[in-house]
Amino acid sequence: IRPSSDQVTVDRTAFTVSPNASEQFTITLSPTREGTLTGSVEVVTNEKNWSLPISSILIEGGLPPAIALPTEQVDYGTIEVGRSLSRTIEIRNEGLGPLTVTDVQSDLTSLTVSDQAFTLGPGESRTITVTVQPSGEGAFTGTVTVLSDDPDKASVAVDITGAGQAIPADTRTDFDGSGSVDFVDFLG
């Protein structure tokens, strides 16, 4: 038993039928794209060969997307307070239909993302840039949550970790004594 299309599968490819008996097999249509599905299932026996035609079946939308984030955690290491550091997160659509990312959110107030809403076709991916600028010293943890129209996973998250560190000005270069090395010190 041989299907003529990769969008058609059978649960059994060979079996023996005893005299005065019958056997069954199941044909499953698994469309992977929109359009017209046609083909046949060929049955080859020791008596004769025959074909089961699959008439033109119109496949319209409704093919589900499937969001995937290859990264589960992003570690920013140590960032100097007042400075920022950017990392990237890849978002993939491993489904058969278009994936709409409706929002990218975070519980960290010191975090910004480059893209918050977009659409990915089947098999496409997008890399977004996530920038953190710690407002004070100490460790920070949080999540970046990606919201989408994936029917199985409406939201997925990436853990964010790192630490802010204040680096005091070198008193030898802080000519005005302000606690930071800036343009006024350069002029000095």
Order of alpha helices (4+ residues) and beta strands (2+ residues): beta-beta-beta-beta-beta-beta-beta-beta-beta-beta-beta-beta-beta-beta-alpha
